[in-house]
Amino acid sequence: MKINKVMDTVTDFFKENVNAPLRFTAIEKTDEGWYLQLEVIEEKEYMQKYARDQIVGLYEVTLDDEMEVTSFKRINMRSRSMAYEEEATS
């Protein structure tokens, strides 16, 4: 299944470059390839050492049709126990 291949590709990329646990929250096929959103546990060891709540980063990732990661960026961060703040719309 193609979505499994997309997930495997992104998981391998994040293991190699970010080395943090992740959870997919959105996967969409686009005209250019794939768009994904995922949550990543940030600085897990530091937060556990100092008995702090874990920090979760929300990332956007894009892949081209050849299943190569073409971009990724963190778009938000929060404490694990808090909800993401919604951006105000006008």
Accessible surface in RSA format (square Angstrom, percent):
REM  Atomic radii and reference values for relative SASA: ProtOr
REM  Chains: A
REM  Algorithm: Lee & Richards
REM  Probe-radius: 1.40
REM  Slices: 20
REM RES _ NUM      All-atoms   Total-Side   Main-Chain    Non-polar    All polar
REM                ABS   REL    ABS   REL    ABS   REL    ABS   REL    ABS   REL
RES MET A   1   181.37  93.9 113.99  75.4  67.37 160.4 109.01  92.7  72.36  95.9
RES LYS A   2   116.32  56.7 105.24  64.6  11.08  26.4  60.55  54.5  55.77  59.4
RES ILE A   3    69.63  39.6  69.35  51.7   0.28   0.7  69.35  49.9   0.28   0.8
RES ASN A   4    80.24  55.3  79.34  76.7   0.90   2.2  19.70  47.4  60.54  58.5
RES LYS A   5   117.15  57.2 113.00  69.3   4.15   9.9  66.91  60.2  50.24  53.5
RES VAL A   6     0.00   0.0   0.00   0.0   0.00   0.0   0.00   0.0   0.00   0.0
RES MET A   7    61.81  32.0  61.78  40.9   0.02   0.1  53.63  45.6   8.18  10.8
RES ASP A   8    89.99  63.0  88.51  88.1   1.48   3.5  23.36  55.0  66.63  66.4
RES THR A   9    32.92  23.4  26.39  26.8   6.53  15.6  21.53  28.9  11.39  17.2
RES VAL A  10     0.00   0.0   0.00   0.0   0.00   0.0   0.00   0.0   0.00   0.0
RES THR A  11    35.07  24.9  35.07  35.6   0.00   0.0  27.95  37.5   7.12  10.8
RES ASP A  12    87.90  61.6  83.19  82.8   4.71  11.1  28.10  66.1  59.80  59.6
RES PHE A  13    52.47  26.3  46.58  28.9   5.88  15.3  51.74  31.4   0.73   2.1
RES PHE A  14     0.04   0.0   0.04   0.0   0.00   0.0   0.04   0.0   0.00   0.0
RES LYS A  15   133.11  64.9 122.62  75.2  10.49  25.0  73.51  66.2  59.60  63.5
RES GLU A  16   149.06  85.6 112.79  85.3  36.27  86.4  42.90  83.0 106.16  86.7
RES ASN A  17    82.42  56.8  45.63  44.1  36.78  88.6  12.96  31.2  69.45  67.1
RES VAL A  18    43.83  28.8  20.68  18.7  23.15  55.8  25.70  22.3  18.14  49.2
RES ASN A  19   125.40  86.5 105.51 102.0  19.89  47.9  20.05  48.3 105.35 101.8
RES ALA A  20    21.31  19.6   9.51  14.7  11.79  26.8  13.80  19.4   7.50  19.9
RES PRO A  21    69.66  50.8  56.35  51.4  13.30  48.4  68.81  56.8   0.85   5.3
RES LEU A  22    41.77  23.3  10.87   7.8  30.90  77.7  13.67   9.6  28.10  75.6
RES ARG A  23   144.50  60.7 140.46  71.6   4.03   9.6  67.25  91.9  77.25  46.8
RES PHE A  24    42.85  21.4  21.61  13.4  21.24  55.3  21.71  13.2  21.14  60.5
RES THR A  25    65.35  46.5  27.12  27.5  38.22  91.1  35.51  47.7  29.84  45.1
RES ALA A  26    31.52  29.0  21.61  33.3   9.91  22.5  30.73  43.3   0.78   2.1
RES ILE A  27    44.66  25.4  17.15  12.8  27.51  66.3  17.15  12.3  27.51  74.6
RES GLU A  28    94.74  54.4  89.88  68.0   4.85  11.6  30.63  59.3  64.10  52.3
RES LYS A  29   111.72  54.5  82.18  50.4  29.55  70.4  73.39  66.1  38.33  40.8
RES THR A  30    46.93  33.4  34.76  35.2  12.17  29.0  40.20  54.0   6.73  10.2
RES ASP A  31   139.39  97.6 107.58 107.1  31.81  75.2  30.11  70.9 109.28 109.0
RES GLU A  32   135.88  78.0 121.60  92.0  14.28  34.0  72.95 141.1  62.92  51.4
RES GLY A  33     0.18   0.2   0.00   N/A   0.18   0.2   0.10   0.3   0.08   0.2
RES TRP A  34    16.43   6.6  14.43   7.0   2.00   4.7  13.74   7.3   2.69   4.4
RES TYR A  35    50.08  23.4  50.08  28.5   0.00   0.0  43.28  32.5   6.81   8.4
RES LEU A  36     0.00   0.0   0.00   0.0   0.00   0.0   0.00   0.0   0.00   0.0
RES GLN A  37    44.74  25.0  44.74  32.7   0.00   0.0   1.23   2.6  43.51  33.0
RES LEU A  38     0.00   0.0   0.00   0.0   0.00   0.0   0.00   0.0   0.00   0.0
RES GLU A  39    18.99  10.9  17.06  12.9   1.93   4.6   4.01   7.8  14.98  12.2
RES VAL A  40     0.28   0.2   0.00   0.0   0.28   0.7   0.28   0.2   0.00   0.0
RES ILE A  41    21.63  12.3  20.86  15.5   0.77   1.9  20.86  15.0   0.77   2.1
RES GLU A  42    19.70  11.3  18.71  14.2   0.99   2.4   3.56   6.9  16.14  13.2
RES GLU A  43   119.69  68.7 100.03  75.7  19.66  46.8  42.82  82.8  76.88  62.8
RES LYS A  44    74.23  36.2  72.29  44.4   1.94   4.6  23.64  21.3  50.59  53.9
RES GLU A  45   134.46  77.2 129.22  97.8   5.24  12.5  69.39 134.2  65.08  53.1
RES TYR A  46   122.40  57.1 115.35  65.6   7.05  18.3  76.07  57.2  46.33  57.1
RES MET A  47    20.29  10.5  20.29  13.4   0.00   0.0  15.20  12.9   5.09   6.7
RES GLN A  48   107.49  60.1  86.12  62.9  21.37  50.9  35.41  75.4  72.08  54.7
RES LYS A  49   155.68  75.9 119.97  73.6  35.71  85.0  81.57  73.4  74.11  78.9
RES TYR A  50   111.22  51.9  95.15  54.1  16.07  41.8  67.20  50.5  44.02  54.3
RES ALA A  51    97.14  89.3  60.49  93.4  36.65  83.4  71.26 100.4  25.88  68.5
RES ARG A  52   160.49  67.4 144.38  73.6  16.11  38.4  30.68  41.9 129.81  78.7
RES ASP A  53    60.16  42.1  43.42  43.2  16.75  39.6  34.26  80.6  25.91  25.8
RES GLN A  54    26.54  14.8  25.57  18.7   0.97   2.3  11.87  25.3  14.66  11.1
RES ILE A  55    39.18  22.3  39.18  29.2   0.00   0.0  39.18  28.2   0.00   0.0
RES VAL A  56     4.21   2.8   4.21   3.8   0.00   0.0   4.21   3.7   0.00   0.0
RES GLY A  57     0.00   0.0   0.00   N/A   0.00   0.0   0.00   0.0   0.00   0.0
RES LEU A  58    23.80  13.3  23.80  17.0   0.00   0.0  23.80  16.7   0.00   0.0
RES TYR A  59    14.57   6.8  14.57   8.3   0.00   0.0   4.44   3.3  10.13  12.5
RES GLU A  60    42.64  24.5  41.39  31.3   1.25   3.0   5.23  10.1  37.41  30.5
RES VAL A  61     0.20   0.1   0.00   0.0   0.20   0.5   0.20   0.2   0.00   0.0
RES THR A  62    44.81  31.9  44.81  45.4   0.00   0.0  41.65  55.9   3.16   4.8
RES LEU A  63     3.85   2.1   0.00   0.0   3.85   9.7   0.10   0.1   3.75  10.1
RES ASP A  64    39.37  27.6  37.65  37.5   1.72   4.1  20.06  47.2  19.31  19.3
RES ASP A  65    75.23  52.7  59.08  58.8  16.15  38.2  25.79  60.7  49.43  49.3
RES GLU A  66   129.03  74.1 107.07  81.0  21.96  52.3  59.75 115.6  69.28  56.6
RES MET A  67    15.04   7.8  10.72   7.1   4.32  10.3  10.72   9.1   4.32   5.7
RES GLU A  68   109.76  63.0 108.82  82.3   0.94   2.2  31.32  60.6  78.44  64.0
RES VAL A  69    34.38  22.6   7.29   6.6  27.09  65.3   7.29   6.3  27.09  73.5
RES THR A  70    83.60  59.5  47.63  48.3  35.97  85.7  46.41  62.3  37.19  56.2
RES SER A  71    59.05  49.9  50.21  67.0   8.84  20.4  45.32  96.5  13.73  19.2
RES PHE A  72    80.09  40.1  58.66  36.3  21.43  55.8  59.50  36.1  20.60  59.0
RES LYS A  73   124.59  60.8 119.68  73.4   4.91  11.7  68.90  62.0  55.69  59.3
RES ARG A  74   117.16  49.2  87.93  44.8  29.23  69.6  11.29  15.4 105.87  64.2
RES ILE A  75    69.33  39.5  34.15  25.4  35.18  84.8  41.43  29.8  27.90  75.7
RES ASN A  76    50.41  34.8  41.06  39.7   9.34  22.5  11.49  27.7  38.91  37.6
RES MET A  77    89.01  46.1  67.41  44.6  21.60  51.4  49.14  41.8  39.88  52.8
RES ARG A  78    43.27  18.2  32.82  16.7  10.45  24.9  17.63  24.1  25.64  15.5
RES SER A  79    36.26  30.6  31.54  42.1   4.72  10.9   3.22   6.8  33.04  46.3
RES ARG A  80   132.23  55.5 119.49  60.9  12.74  30.3  31.22  42.7 101.01  61.2
RES SER A  81    94.32  79.7  53.75  71.7  40.57  93.5  51.71 110.1  42.61  59.7
RES MET A  82   120.96  62.6 115.62  76.5   5.34  12.7  90.71  77.1  30.25  40.1
RES ALA A  83    87.86  80.8  63.64  98.2  24.22  55.1  71.62 100.9  16.24  43.0
RES TYR A  84    52.69  24.6  38.07  21.7  14.62  38.1  38.98  29.3  13.71  16.9
RES GLU A  85   154.52  88.7 137.79 104.2  16.72  39.8  56.77 109.8  97.75  79.8
RES GLU A  86   163.49  93.9 135.47 102.5  28.01  66.7  59.33 114.8 104.16  85.0
RES GLU A  87   158.98  91.3 138.78 105.0  20.19  48.1  58.55 113.3 100.43  82.0
RES ALA A  88   108.09  99.4  68.19 105.2  39.89  90.8  79.23 111.6  28.86  76.4
RES THR A  89   131.22  93.3  99.00 100.4  32.23  76.8  71.11  95.5  60.11  90.9
RES SER A  90   165.65 140.0  85.01 113.5  80.64 185.8  81.39 173.3  84.26 118.0
END  Absolute sums over single chains surface
CHAIN  1 A     6509.6       5273.1       1236.6       3188.0       3321.6
END  Absolute sums over all chains
TOTAL          6509.6       5273.1       1236.6       3188.0       3321.6
